[in-house]
Amino acid sequence: MRNQRQVVDYALQRRALLKGVHSGRVGTYDVCDAGPYLLRAAKFHGRPGEQDCPVCHREELTLVSWVYGDELKHVAGSAKTPDELVRMDGLFAEFTVYEVEVCRSCHWNHLVRSYVLGTGDPGTTRPRTRSQRTAGQ
């Protein structure tokens, strides 16, 4: 992404949680709790991660990107592919992306990072469609 900014990495939190799981202080039922919506998003909108699941070691993790922002309206809270993020980066002034890693076998999931995308120009707006122009009259 060309305008990635305000990046927050959750690696330390992830490492501490996994240490708790491996030591037995935290049960796998507490961390392997991905819901059906997240699992479906991983299947259709996710991209392959770079490592195997840290809990079950059965398959490679899948990364899912979720978008949120006032300007996104009905799109906010949905999963997006990398190509969709590139398009959105040029259309919207600012929105936040949350990347979640998911294991589709054991249902492990954890927030990996968050960052802000967009043009950074508050004057940027999407072009209105014909139906939007006529509805506003």
NORQUI-V673997 format. One line per field, one symbol per residue. ss: DSSP state (2 for helix, 1 for strand, 0 for the rest). psi: psi as a letter, one per 40 degrees, with the letter a starting at -180 (. if undefined). burial: b if it has 9 or more other C-alpha atoms within 8 Angstrom, else e. A space follows every 10 residues. Layout:
ss=???
psi=???
burial=???
//
This chain:
ss=0000111110 2222222222 2220000222 2000022222 2222201111 1100000001 1111111102 2222200111 0222222222 2000111111 1100000011 1111111000 0000000002 2222200
psi=hdfhifhhhf dddddddddd ddeedhiddd egfhiddddd ddddeiihae iiheddfdii ihhhhiiiid edbedheiii idddddddde didhihhhhh hhhedeeiii hdiiihiide heehiihiid ddddde.
burial=eebbeebeeb eeebeebbeb beeeebeeee ebbbeeebbe bbeebbbebe ebbeeeeebb bbbbbbbbbe ebeeebeebb beeebbebbb bbbbbbbbbb bbbbeebbbe bbbbbbbbbe eeebeeeeee eebeeee
//
